[in-house]
Amino acid sequence: MAKKSKPFAGKKAQTPVRNSAIPKPSASPSKRPVEITHELISRRAYFIHLSGKGGSESDNWYRALQELRAGA
């Protein structure tokens, strides 16, 4: 019988060593606040209208503004 040899006998895998510290994630992610524009409010009010669960134009507008301010 032939002797089976180990594929990596005597060889050690070498991995690079990281000499620097692992950076810690910041406590608060640096997100820029979204600027609530007239266009954003009107789009959201339009989609509220399309949902069939809205009210008058002004109700939809104020609801859209409130949702955008809340981040919904």
N, CA, C, O and CB atoms as a CASP TS submission, in Angstrom:
PFRMAT TS
TARGET T0000
AUTHOR 0000-0000-0000
METHOD Language model
MODEL 1
PARENT N/A
ATOM      1  N   MET     1       0.816  -1.183   0.000  1.00  0.00           N
ATOM      2  CA  MET     1       0.000   0.000   0.000  1.00  0.00           C
ATOM      3  C   MET     1       0.861   1.249   0.000  1.00  0.00           C
ATOM      4  O   MET     1       1.903   1.313   0.653  1.00  0.00           O
ATOM      5  CB  MET     1      -0.930  -0.003   1.188  1.00  0.00           C
ATOM      6  N   ALA     2       0.398   2.238  -0.751  1.00  0.00           N
ATOM      7  CA  ALA     2       1.151   3.489  -0.812  1.00  0.00           C
ATOM      8  C   ALA     2       0.799   4.336   0.392  1.00  0.00           C
ATOM      9  O   ALA     2      -0.343   4.347   0.852  1.00  0.00           O
ATOM     10  CB  ALA     2       0.861   4.257  -2.127  1.00  0.00           C
ATOM     11  N   LYS     3       1.776   5.032   0.887  1.00  0.00           N
ATOM     12  CA  LYS     3       1.584   5.884   2.050  1.00  0.00           C
ATOM     13  C   LYS     3       0.951   7.208   1.606  1.00  0.00           C
ATOM     14  O   LYS     3       1.445   7.863   0.688  1.00  0.00           O
ATOM     15  CB  LYS     3       2.934   6.131   2.786  1.00  0.00           C
ATOM     16  N   LYS     4      -0.144   7.591   2.264  1.00  0.00           N
ATOM     17  CA  LYS     4      -0.815   8.853   1.925  1.00  0.00           C
ATOM     18  C   LYS     4      -0.094  10.000   2.622  1.00  0.00           C
ATOM     19  O   LYS     4       0.215   9.926   3.811  1.00  0.00           O
ATOM     20  CB  LYS     4      -2.325   8.819   2.334  1.00  0.00           C
ATOM     21  N   SER     5       0.158  11.022   1.889  1.00  0.00           N
ATOM     22  CA  SER     5       0.818  12.180   2.487  1.00  0.00           C
ATOM     23  C   SER     5      -0.209  13.260   2.795  1.00  0.00           C
ATOM     24  O   SER     5      -1.215  13.394   2.099  1.00  0.00           O
ATOM     25  CB  SER     5       1.915  12.730   1.551  1.00  0.00           C
ATOM     26  N   LYS     6       0.050  14.010   3.822  1.00  0.00           N
ATOM     27  CA  LYS     6      -0.841  15.108   4.202  1.00  0.00           C
ATOM     28  C   LYS     6      -0.567  16.281   3.266  1.00  0.00           C
ATOM     29  O   LYS     6       0.589  16.577   2.967  1.00  0.00           O
ATOM     30  CB  LYS     6      -0.637  15.522   5.707  1.00  0.00           C
ATOM     31  N   PRO     7      -1.608  16.943   2.807  1.00  0.00           N
ATOM     32  CA  PRO     7      -1.408  18.011   1.827  1.00  0.00           C
ATOM     33  C   PRO     7      -0.563  19.171   2.341  1.00  0.00           C
ATOM     34  O   PRO     7       0.191  19.761   1.568  1.00  0.00           O
ATOM     35  CB  PRO     7      -2.733  18.534   1.381  1.00  0.00           C
ATOM     36  N   PHE     8      -0.664  19.510   3.607  1.00  0.00           N
ATOM     37  CA  PHE     8       0.082  20.648   4.127  1.00  0.00           C
ATOM     38  C   PHE     8       0.987  20.236   5.279  1.00  0.00           C
ATOM     39  O   PHE     8       1.190  20.998   6.225  1.00  0.00           O
ATOM     40  CB  PHE     8      -0.873  21.743   4.577  1.00  0.00           C
ATOM     41  N   ALA     9       1.502  19.082   5.196  1.00  0.00           N
ATOM     42  CA  ALA     9       2.352  18.594   6.276  1.00  0.00           C
ATOM     43  C   ALA     9       3.598  19.465   6.390  1.00  0.00           C
ATOM     44  O   ALA     9       4.311  19.672   5.408  1.00  0.00           O
ATOM     45  CB  ALA     9       2.742  17.118   6.043  1.00  0.00           C
ATOM     46  N   GLY    10       3.852  19.966   7.573  1.00  0.00           N
ATOM     47  CA  GLY    10       5.051  20.744   7.821  1.00  0.00           C
ATOM     48  C   GLY    10       4.951  22.199   7.390  1.00  0.00           C
ATOM     49  O   GLY    10       5.866  22.975   7.668  1.00  0.00           O
ATOM     50  N   LYS    11       3.880  22.593   6.724  1.00  0.00           N
ATOM     51  CA  LYS    11       3.730  23.988   6.285  1.00  0.00           C
ATOM     52  C   LYS    11       2.669  24.663   7.134  1.00  0.00           C
ATOM     53  O   LYS    11       1.605  24.094   7.378  1.00  0.00           O
ATOM     54  CB  LYS    11       3.355  24.069   4.773  1.00  0.00           C
ATOM     55  N   LYS    12       2.950  25.846   7.574  1.00  0.00           N
ATOM     56  CA  LYS    12       1.980  26.604   8.355  1.00  0.00           C
ATOM     57  C   LYS    12       1.465  27.752   7.496  1.00  0.00           C
ATOM     58  O   LYS    12       2.229  28.427   6.806  1.00  0.00           O
ATOM     59  CB  LYS    12       2.610  27.134   9.685  1.00  0.00           C
ATOM     60  N   ALA    13       0.158  27.955   7.557  1.00  0.00           N
ATOM     61  CA  ALA    13      -0.428  29.072   6.827  1.00  0.00           C
ATOM     62  C   ALA    13      -0.068  30.357   7.549  1.00  0.00           C
ATOM     63  O   ALA    13      -0.164  30.447   8.772  1.00  0.00           O
ATOM     64  CB  ALA    13      -1.970  28.919   6.695  1.00  0.00           C
ATOM     65  N   GLN    14       0.338  31.330   6.791  1.00  0.00           N
ATOM     66  CA  GLN    14       0.701  32.604   7.397  1.00  0.00           C
ATOM     67  C   GLN    14      -0.325  33.654   6.995  1.00  0.00           C
ATOM     68  O   GLN    14      -0.674  33.805   5.824  1.00  0.00           O
ATOM     69  CB  GLN    14       2.132  33.037   6.974  1.00  0.00           C
ATOM     70  N   THR    15      -0.788  34.359   7.992  1.00  0.00           N
ATOM     71  CA  THR    15      -1.718  35.454   7.747  1.00  0.00           C
ATOM     72  C   THR    15      -1.060  36.742   8.181  1.00  0.00           C
ATOM     73  O   THR    15      -0.301  36.752   9.150  1.00  0.00           O
ATOM     74  CB  THR    15      -3.064  35.238   8.491  1.00  0.00           C
ATOM     75  N   PRO    16      -1.334  37.820   7.489  1.00  0.00           N
ATOM     76  CA  PRO    16      -0.720  39.086   7.879  1.00  0.00           C
ATOM     77  C   PRO    16      -1.240  39.547   9.239  1.00  0.00           C
ATOM     78  O   PRO    16      -2.399  39.316   9.583  1.00  0.00           O
ATOM     79  CB  PRO    16      -0.989  40.161   6.816  1.00  0.00           C
ATOM     80  N   VAL    17      -0.391  40.185   9.987  1.00  0.00           N
ATOM     81  CA  VAL    17      -0.740  40.672  11.312  1.00  0.00           C
ATOM     82  C   VAL    17      -1.150  42.124  11.189  1.00  0.00           C
ATOM     83  O   VAL    17      -0.493  42.926  10.526  1.00  0.00           O
ATOM     84  CB  VAL    17       0.441  40.506  12.310  1.00  0.00           C
ATOM     85  N   ARG    18      -2.247  42.438  11.841  1.00  0.00           N
ATOM     86  CA  ARG    18      -2.709  43.822  11.836  1.00  0.00           C
ATOM     87  C   ARG    18      -2.077  44.528  13.031  1.00  0.00           C
ATOM     88  O   ARG    18      -2.305  44.148  14.179  1.00  0.00           O
ATOM     89  CB  ARG    18      -4.278  43.907  11.887  1.00  0.00           C
ATOM     90  N   ASN    19      -1.292  45.546  12.756  1.00  0.00           N
ATOM     91  CA  ASN    19      -0.577  46.245  13.816  1.00  0.00           C
ATOM     92  C   ASN    19      -1.318  47.463  14.340  1.00  0.00           C
ATOM     93  O   ASN    19      -0.863  48.109  15.284  1.00  0.00           O
ATOM     94  CB  ASN    19       0.768  46.659  13.325  1.00  0.00           C
ATOM     95  N   SER    20      -2.438  47.777  13.744  1.00  0.00           N
ATOM     96  CA  SER    20      -3.175  48.939  14.215  1.00  0.00           C
ATOM     97  C   SER    20      -4.435  48.482  14.949  1.00  0.00           C
ATOM     98  O   SER    20      -4.924  47.371  14.748  1.00  0.00           O
ATOM     99  CB  SER    20      -3.536  49.878  13.037  1.00  0.00           C
ATOM    100  N   ALA    21      -4.932  49.345  15.783  1.00  0.00           N
ATOM    101  CA  ALA    21      -6.143  49.022  16.536  1.00  0.00           C
ATOM    102  C   ALA    21      -7.343  49.021  15.606  1.00  0.00           C
ATOM    103  O   ALA    21      -7.375  49.734  14.602  1.00  0.00           O
ATOM    104  CB  ALA    21      -6.358  50.021  17.693  1.00  0.00           C
ATOM    105  N   ILE    22      -8.318  48.218  15.955  1.00  0.00           N
ATOM    106  CA  ILE    22      -9.557  48.181  15.167  1.00  0.00           C
ATOM    107  C   ILE    22     -10.341  49.448  15.490  1.00  0.00           C
ATOM    108  O   ILE    22     -10.607  49.723  16.660  1.00  0.00           O
ATOM    109  CB  ILE    22     -10.412  46.882  15.477  1.00  0.00           C
ATOM    110  N   PRO    23     -10.709  50.211  14.493  1.00  0.00           N
ATOM    111  CA  PRO    23     -11.428  51.454  14.773  1.00  0.00           C
ATOM    112  C   PRO    23     -12.808  51.169  15.350  1.00  0.00           C
ATOM    113  O   PRO    23     -13.514  50.273  14.885  1.00  0.00           O
ATOM    114  CB  PRO    23     -11.554  52.298  13.501  1.00  0.00           C
ATOM    115  N   LYS    24     -13.183  51.932  16.357  1.00  0.00           N
ATOM    116  CA  LYS    24     -14.489  51.775  16.983  1.00  0.00           C
ATOM    117  C   LYS    24     -15.508  52.578  16.183  1.00  0.00           C
ATOM    118  O   LYS    24     -15.211  53.673  15.704  1.00  0.00           O
ATOM    119  CB  LYS    24     -14.460  52.233  18.475  1.00  0.00           C
ATOM    120  N   PRO    25     -16.706  52.028  16.043  1.00  0.00           N
ATOM    121  CA  PRO    25     -17.738  52.811  15.347  1.00  0.00           C
ATOM    122  C   PRO    25     -18.095  54.032  16.184  1.00  0.00           C
ATOM    123  O   PRO    25     -18.084  53.989  17.414  1.00  0.00           O
ATOM    124  CB  PRO    25     -19.008  51.948  15.071  1.00  0.00           C
ATOM    125  N   SER    26     -18.404  55.096  15.505  1.00  0.00           N
ATOM    126  CA  SER    26     -18.742  56.323  16.224  1.00  0.00           C
ATOM    127  C   SER    26     -20.063  56.127  16.963  1.00  0.00           C
ATOM    128  O   SER    26     -20.904  55.329  16.548  1.00  0.00           O
ATOM    129  CB  SER    26     -18.830  57.533  15.249  1.00  0.00           C
ATOM    130  N   ALA    27     -20.235  56.848  18.041  1.00  0.00           N
ATOM    131  CA  ALA    27     -21.426  56.706  18.870  1.00  0.00           C
ATOM    132  C   ALA    27     -22.685  57.055  18.089  1.00  0.00           C
ATOM    133  O   ALA    27     -23.699  56.365  18.188  1.00  0.00           O
ATOM    134  CB  ALA    27     -21.317  57.587  20.110  1.00  0.00           C
ATOM    135  N   SER    28     -22.614  58.114  17.324  1.00  0.00           N
ATOM    136  CA  SER    28     -23.767  58.481  16.509  1.00  0.00           C
ATOM    137  C   SER    28     -23.314  58.579  15.056  1.00  0.00           C
ATOM    138  O   SER    28     -22.365  59.299  14.744  1.00  0.00           O
ATOM    139  CB  SER    28     -24.402  59.828  16.995  1.00  0.00           C
ATOM    140  N   PRO    29     -23.989  57.861  14.176  1.00  0.00           N
ATOM    141  CA  PRO    29     -23.594  57.936  12.774  1.00  0.00           C
ATOM    142  C   PRO    29     -23.771  59.353  12.242  1.00  0.00           C
ATOM    143  O   PRO    29     -24.713  60.055  12.607  1.00  0.00           O
ATOM    144  CB  PRO    29     -24.407  56.946  11.932  1.00  0.00           C
ATOM    145  N   SER    30     -22.863  59.752  11.387  1.00  0.00           N
ATOM    146  CA  SER    30     -22.905  61.120  10.882  1.00  0.00           C
ATOM    147  C   SER    30     -23.890  61.214   9.718  1.00  0.00           C
ATOM    148  O   SER    30     -23.505  61.213   8.548  1.00  0.00           O
ATOM    149  CB  SER    30     -21.497  61.585  10.443  1.00  0.00           C
ATOM    150  N   LYS    31     -25.147  61.295  10.070  1.00  0.00           N
ATOM    151  CA  LYS    31     -26.187  61.461   9.052  1.00  0.00           C
ATOM    152  C   LYS    31     -26.518  62.940   8.949  1.00  0.00           C
ATOM    153  O   LYS    31     -26.710  63.635   9.947  1.00  0.00           O
ATOM    154  CB  LYS    31     -27.466  60.621   9.395  1.00  0.00           C
ATOM    155  N   ARG    32     -26.576  63.385   7.726  1.00  0.00           N
ATOM    156  CA  ARG    32     -26.993  64.767   7.529  1.00  0.00           C
ATOM    157  C   ARG    32     -28.506  64.823   7.655  1.00  0.00           C
ATOM    158  O   ARG    32     -29.199  63.972   7.099  1.00  0.00           O
ATOM    159  CB  ARG    32     -26.521  65.317   6.146  1.00  0.00           C
ATOM    160  N   PRO    33     -29.029  65.801   8.370  1.00  0.00           N
ATOM    161  CA  PRO    33     -30.483  65.903   8.457  1.00  0.00           C
ATOM    162  C   PRO    33     -31.069  66.220   7.082  1.00  0.00           C
ATOM    163  O   PRO    33     -30.522  67.024   6.328  1.00  0.00           O
ATOM    164  CB  PRO    33     -30.895  66.985   9.483  1.00  0.00           C
ATOM    165  N   VAL    34     -32.165  65.586   6.781  1.00  0.00           N
ATOM    166  CA  VAL    34     -32.802  65.799   5.494  1.00  0.00           C
ATOM    167  C   VAL    34     -33.548  67.124   5.525  1.00  0.00           C
ATOM    168  O   VAL    34     -34.317  67.401   6.445  1.00  0.00           O
ATOM    169  CB  VAL    34     -33.758  64.632   5.145  1.00  0.00           C
ATOM    170  N   GLU    35     -33.312  67.917   4.527  1.00  0.00           N
ATOM    171  CA  GLU    35     -33.999  69.195   4.431  1.00  0.00           C
ATOM    172  C   GLU    35     -35.401  68.958   3.884  1.00  0.00           C
ATOM    173  O   GLU    35     -35.566  68.395   2.802  1.00  0.00           O
ATOM    174  CB  GLU    35     -33.211  70.190   3.534  1.00  0.00           C
ATOM    175  N   ILE    36     -36.393  69.383   4.626  1.00  0.00           N
ATOM    176  CA  ILE    36     -37.782  69.196   4.209  1.00  0.00           C
ATOM    177  C   ILE    36     -38.140  70.335   3.265  1.00  0.00           C
ATOM    178  O   ILE    36     -38.268  71.490   3.671  1.00  0.00           O
ATOM    179  CB  ILE    36     -38.757  69.151   5.443  1.00  0.00           C
ATOM    180  N   THR    37     -38.296  69.979   2.000  1.00  0.00           N
ATOM    181  CA  THR    37     -38.591  70.986   0.982  1.00  0.00           C
ATOM    182  C   THR    37     -40.064  70.950   0.597  1.00  0.00           C
ATOM    183  O   THR    37     -40.797  70.026   0.950  1.00  0.00           O
ATOM    184  CB  THR    37     -37.714  70.770  -0.258  1.00  0.00           C
ATOM    185  N   HIS    38     -40.470  71.962  -0.123  1.00  0.00           N
ATOM    186  CA  HIS    38     -41.842  72.054  -0.622  1.00  0.00           C
ATOM    187  C   HIS    38     -42.161  70.836  -1.485  1.00  0.00           C
ATOM    188  O   HIS    38     -43.261  70.289  -1.416  1.00  0.00           O
ATOM    189  CB  HIS    38     -42.048  73.363  -1.429  1.00  0.00           C
ATOM    190  N   GLU    39     -41.203  70.423  -2.289  1.00  0.00           N
ATOM    191  CA  GLU    39     -41.410  69.278  -3.179  1.00  0.00           C
ATOM    192  C   GLU    39     -41.609  67.986  -2.383  1.00  0.00           C
ATOM    193  O   GLU    39     -42.475  67.180  -2.723  1.00  0.00           O
ATOM    194  CB  GLU    39     -40.220  69.126  -4.139  1.00  0.00           C
ATOM    195  N   LEU    40     -40.819  67.784  -1.330  1.00  0.00           N
ATOM    196  CA  LEU    40     -40.972  66.579  -0.509  1.00  0.00           C
ATOM    197  C   LEU    40     -42.346  66.532   0.148  1.00  0.00           C
ATOM    198  O   LEU    40     -42.996  65.486   0.177  1.00  0.00           O
ATOM    199  CB  LEU    40     -39.877  66.520   0.563  1.00  0.00           C
ATOM    200  N   ILE    41     -42.779  67.667   0.671  1.00  0.00           N
ATOM    201  CA  ILE    41     -44.088  67.718   1.324  1.00  0.00           C
ATOM    202  C   ILE    41     -45.191  67.445   0.318  1.00  0.00           C
ATOM    203  O   ILE    41     -46.122  66.692   0.603  1.00  0.00           O
ATOM    204  CB  ILE    41     -44.310  69.083   1.997  1.00  0.00           C
ATOM    205  N   SER    42     -45.091  68.054  -0.864  1.00  0.00           N
ATOM    206  CA  SER    42     -46.155  67.866  -1.861  1.00  0.00           C
ATOM    207  C   SER    42     -46.200  66.423  -2.363  1.00  0.00           C
ATOM    208  O   SER    42     -47.281  65.883  -2.597  1.00  0.00           O
ATOM    209  CB  SER    42     -45.951  68.825  -3.045  1.00  0.00           C
ATOM    210  N   ARG    43     -45.044  65.803  -2.527  1.00  0.00           N
ATOM    211  CA  ARG    43     -45.031  64.393  -2.942  1.00  0.00           C
ATOM    212  C   ARG    43     -45.683  63.504  -1.898  1.00  0.00           C
ATOM    213  O   ARG    43     -46.509  62.649  -2.218  1.00  0.00           O
ATOM    214  CB  ARG    43     -43.598  63.923  -3.199  1.00  0.00           C
ATOM    215  N   ARG    44     -45.299  63.719  -0.636  1.00  0.00           N
ATOM    216  CA  ARG    44     -45.873  62.897   0.435  1.00  0.00           C
ATOM    217  C   ARG    44     -47.370  63.142   0.545  1.00  0.00           C
ATOM    218  O   ARG    44     -48.127  62.192   0.745  1.00  0.00           O
ATOM    219  CB  ARG    44     -45.185  63.195   1.783  1.00  0.00           C
ATOM    220  N   ALA    45     -47.819  64.380   0.421  1.00  0.00           N
ATOM    221  CA  ALA    45     -49.245  64.689   0.478  1.00  0.00           C
ATOM    222  C   ALA    45     -49.982  64.016  -0.681  1.00  0.00           C
ATOM    223  O   ALA    45     -51.110  63.552  -0.514  1.00  0.00           O
ATOM    224  CB  ALA    45     -49.470  66.216   0.445  1.00  0.00           C
ATOM    225  N   TYR    46     -49.356  63.964  -1.838  1.00  0.00           N
ATOM    226  CA  TYR    46     -49.965  63.309  -3.002  1.00  0.00           C
ATOM    227  C   TYR    46     -50.147  61.819  -2.744  1.00  0.00           C
ATOM    228  O   TYR    46     -51.193  61.256  -3.066  1.00  0.00           O
ATOM    229  CB  TYR    46     -49.104  63.527  -4.262  1.00  0.00           C
ATOM    230  N   PHE    47     -49.139  61.179  -2.166  1.00  0.00           N
ATOM    231  CA  PHE    47     -49.250  59.755  -1.889  1.00  0.00           C
ATOM    232  C   PHE    47     -50.257  59.473  -0.775  1.00  0.00           C
ATOM    233  O   PHE    47     -50.901  58.423  -0.772  1.00  0.00           O
ATOM    234  CB  PHE    47     -47.888  59.189  -1.517  1.00  0.00           C
ATOM    235  N   ILE    48     -50.393  60.387   0.154  1.00  0.00           N
ATOM    236  CA  ILE    48     -51.439  60.251   1.179  1.00  0.00           C
ATOM    237  C   ILE    48     -52.802  60.315   0.500  1.00  0.00           C
ATOM    238  O   ILE    48     -53.702  59.541   0.826  1.00  0.00           O
ATOM    239  CB  ILE    48     -51.312  61.367   2.276  1.00  0.00           C
ATOM    240  N   HIS    49     -52.950  61.235  -0.439  1.00  0.00           N
ATOM    241  CA  HIS    49     -54.197  61.365  -1.203  1.00  0.00           C
ATOM    242  C   HIS    49     -54.495  60.086  -1.977  1.00  0.00           C
ATOM    243  O   HIS    49     -55.632  59.614  -1.981  1.00  0.00           O
ATOM    244  CB  HIS    49     -54.116  62.561  -2.172  1.00  0.00           C
ATOM    245  N   LEU    50     -53.480  59.521  -2.633  1.00  0.00           N
ATOM    246  CA  LEU    50     -53.677  58.300  -3.419  1.00  0.00           C
ATOM    247  C   LEU    50     -54.040  57.097  -2.554  1.00  0.00           C
ATOM    248  O   LEU    50     -54.702  56.173  -3.026  1.00  0.00           O
ATOM    249  CB  LEU    50     -52.428  57.991  -4.212  1.00  0.00           C
ATOM    250  N   SER    51     -53.617  57.102  -1.311  1.00  0.00           N
ATOM    251  CA  SER    51     -53.893  55.962  -0.440  1.00  0.00           C
ATOM    252  C   SER    51     -55.371  55.841  -0.106  1.00  0.00           C
ATOM    253  O   SER    51     -55.834  54.775   0.301  1.00  0.00           O
ATOM    254  CB  SER    51     -53.090  56.076   0.836  1.00  0.00           C
ATOM    255  N   GLY    52     -56.115  56.933  -0.277  1.00  0.00           N
ATOM    256  CA  GLY    52     -57.536  56.918   0.053  1.00  0.00           C
ATOM    257  C   GLY    52     -57.803  57.124   1.532  1.00  0.00           C
ATOM    258  O   GLY    52     -58.958  57.102   1.958  1.00  0.00           O
ATOM    259  N   LYS    53     -56.763  57.322   2.316  1.00  0.00           N
ATOM    260  CA  LYS    53     -56.909  57.498   3.754  1.00  0.00           C
ATOM    261  C   LYS    53     -56.642  58.931   4.179  1.00  0.00           C
ATOM    262  O   LYS    53     -56.492  59.215   5.367  1.00  0.00           O
ATOM    263  CB  LYS    53     -55.979  56.562   4.491  1.00  0.00           C
ATOM    264  N   GLY    54     -56.581  59.830   3.214  1.00  0.00           N
ATOM    265  CA  GLY    54     -56.298  61.222   3.515  1.00  0.00           C
ATOM    266  C   GLY    54     -57.582  62.007   3.721  1.00  0.00           C
ATOM    267  O   GLY    54     -58.679  61.452   3.773  1.00  0.00           O
ATOM    268  N   GLY    55     -57.413  63.285   3.833  1.00  0.00           N
ATOM    269  CA  GLY    55     -58.562  64.165   4.004  1.00  0.00           C
ATOM    270  C   GLY    55     -58.555  65.214   2.909  1.00  0.00           C
ATOM    271  O   GLY    55     -58.400  64.906   1.727  1.00  0.00           O
ATOM    272  N   SER    56     -58.727  66.457   3.328  1.00  0.00           N
ATOM    273  CA  SER    56     -58.692  67.550   2.369  1.00  0.00           C
ATOM    274  C   SER    56     -57.254  67.809   1.952  1.00  0.00           C
ATOM    275  O   SER    56     -56.322  67.202   2.479  1.00  0.00           O
ATOM    276  CB  SER    56     -59.329  68.826   2.959  1.00  0.00           C
ATOM    277  N   GLU    57     -57.089  68.705   1.011  1.00  0.00           N
ATOM    278  CA  GLU    57     -55.731  69.033   0.552  1.00  0.00           C
ATOM    279  C   GLU    57     -54.869  69.551   1.703  1.00  0.00           C
ATOM    280  O   GLU    57     -53.716  69.150   1.865  1.00  0.00           O
ATOM    281  CB  GLU    57     -55.783  70.079  -0.576  1.00  0.00           C
ATOM    282  N   SER    58     -55.450  70.444   2.491  1.00  0.00           N
ATOM    283  CA  SER    58     -54.663  71.015   3.595  1.00  0.00           C
ATOM    284  C   SER    58     -54.400  69.957   4.675  1.00  0.00           C
ATOM    285  O   SER    58     -53.325  69.948   5.276  1.00  0.00           O
ATOM    286  CB  SER    58     -55.398  72.236   4.209  1.00  0.00           C
ATOM    287  N   ASP    59     -55.373  69.064   4.929  1.00  0.00           N
ATOM    288  CA  ASP    59     -55.140  67.987   5.894  1.00  0.00           C
ATOM    289  C   ASP    59     -53.985  67.105   5.440  1.00  0.00           C
ATOM    290  O   ASP    59     -53.118  66.748   6.238  1.00  0.00           O
ATOM    291  CB  ASP    59     -56.412  67.142   6.083  1.00  0.00           C
ATOM    292  N   ASN    60     -53.977  66.754   4.157  1.00  0.00           N
ATOM    293  CA  ASN    60     -52.900  65.922   3.615  1.00  0.00           C
ATOM    294  C   ASN    60     -51.561  66.636   3.707  1.00  0.00           C
ATOM    295  O   ASN    60     -50.539  66.019   4.008  1.00  0.00           O
ATOM    296  CB  ASN    60     -53.194  65.544   2.160  1.00  0.00           C
ATOM    297  N   TRP    61     -51.570  67.937   3.447  1.00  0.00           N
ATOM    298  CA  TRP    61     -50.340  68.722   3.495  1.00  0.00           C
ATOM    299  C   TRP    61     -49.751  68.713   4.908  1.00  0.00           C
ATOM    300  O   TRP    61     -48.563  68.447   5.090  1.00  0.00           O
ATOM    301  CB  TRP    61     -50.607  70.170   3.034  1.00  0.00           C
ATOM    302  N   TYR    62     -50.593  69.005   5.907  1.00  0.00           N
ATOM    303  CA  TYR    62     -50.098  69.059   7.277  1.00  0.00           C
ATOM    304  C   TYR    62     -49.707  67.672   7.791  1.00  0.00           C
ATOM    305  O   TYR    62     -48.757  67.528   8.561  1.00  0.00           O
ATOM    306  CB  TYR    62     -51.151  69.675   8.189  1.00  0.00           C
ATOM    307  N   ARG    63     -50.449  66.660   7.358  1.00  0.00           N
ATOM    308  CA  ARG    63     -50.074  65.290   7.740  1.00  0.00           C
ATOM    309  C   ARG    63     -48.714  64.924   7.129  1.00  0.00           C
ATOM    310  O   ARG    63     -47.873  64.326   7.799  1.00  0.00           O
ATOM    311  CB  ARG    63     -51.166  64.274   7.282  1.00  0.00           C
ATOM    312  N   ALA    64     -48.506  65.282   5.869  1.00  0.00           N
ATOM    313  CA  ALA    64     -47.232  65.006   5.212  1.00  0.00           C
ATOM    314  C   ALA    64     -46.094  65.728   5.906  1.00  0.00           C
ATOM    315  O   ALA    64     -45.025  65.154   6.118  1.00  0.00           O
ATOM    316  CB  ALA    64     -47.288  65.411   3.744  1.00  0.00           C
ATOM    317  N   LEU    65     -46.318  66.976   6.260  1.00  0.00           N
ATOM    318  CA  LEU    65     -45.294  67.760   6.965  1.00  0.00           C
ATOM    319  C   LEU    65     -44.972  67.122   8.317  1.00  0.00           C
ATOM    320  O   LEU    65     -43.806  67.014   8.697  1.00  0.00           O
ATOM    321  CB  LEU    65     -45.767  69.224   7.162  1.00  0.00           C
ATOM    322  N   GLN    66     -45.993  66.710   9.026  1.00  0.00           N
ATOM    323  CA  GLN    66     -45.796  66.074  10.331  1.00  0.00           C
ATOM    324  C   GLN    66     -45.024  64.761  10.193  1.00  0.00           C
ATOM    325  O   GLN    66     -44.121  64.487  10.984  1.00  0.00           O
ATOM    326  CB  GLN    66     -47.151  65.821  11.012  1.00  0.00           C
ATOM    327  N   GLU    67     -45.375  63.950   9.195  1.00  0.00           N
ATOM    328  CA  GLU    67     -44.674  62.681   8.973  1.00  0.00           C
ATOM    329  C   GLU    67     -43.208  62.889   8.600  1.00  0.00           C
ATOM    330  O   GLU    67     -42.329  62.167   9.071  1.00  0.00           O
ATOM    331  CB  GLU    67     -45.372  61.885   7.880  1.00  0.00           C
ATOM    332  N   LEU    68     -42.957  63.873   7.758  1.00  0.00           N
ATOM    333  CA  LEU    68     -41.581  64.139   7.356  1.00  0.00           C
ATOM    334  C   LEU    68     -40.747  64.667   8.526  1.00  0.00           C
ATOM    335  O   LEU    68     -39.571  64.324   8.651  1.00  0.00           O
ATOM    336  CB  LEU    68     -41.554  65.139   6.199  1.00  0.00           C
ATOM    337  N   ARG    69     -41.327  65.472   9.356  1.00  0.00           N
ATOM    338  CA  ARG    69     -40.600  65.989  10.524  1.00  0.00           C
ATOM    339  C   ARG    69     -40.302  64.883  11.520  1.00  0.00           C
ATOM    340  O   ARG    69     -39.269  64.898  12.189  1.00  0.00           O
ATOM    341  CB  ARG    69     -41.402  67.100  11.209  1.00  0.00           C
ATOM    342  N   ALA    70     -41.218  63.918  11.613  1.00  0.00           N
ATOM    343  CA  ALA    70     -41.043  62.806  12.548  1.00  0.00           C
ATOM    344  C   ALA    70     -40.089  61.764  12.001  1.00  0.00           C
ATOM    345  O   ALA    70     -39.621  60.895  12.736  1.00  0.00           O
ATOM    346  CB  ALA    70     -42.382  62.163  12.863  1.00  0.00           C
ATOM    347  N   GLY    71     -39.797  61.851  10.697  1.00  0.00           N
ATOM    348  CA  GLY    71     -38.885  60.897  10.085  1.00  0.00           C
ATOM    349  C   GLY    71     -39.569  59.624   9.650  1.00  0.00           C
ATOM    350  O   GLY    71     -38.912  58.606   9.432  1.00  0.00           O
ATOM    351  N   ALA    72     -40.866  59.670   9.522  1.00  0.00           N
ATOM    352  CA  ALA    72     -41.615  58.460   9.116  1.00  0.00           C
ATOM    353  C   ALA    72     -41.470  58.171   7.653  1.00  0.00           C
ATOM    354  O   ALA    72     -42.034  57.195   7.157  1.00  0.00           O
ATOM    355  CB  ALA    72     -43.082  58.602   9.448  1.00  0.00           C
TER
END
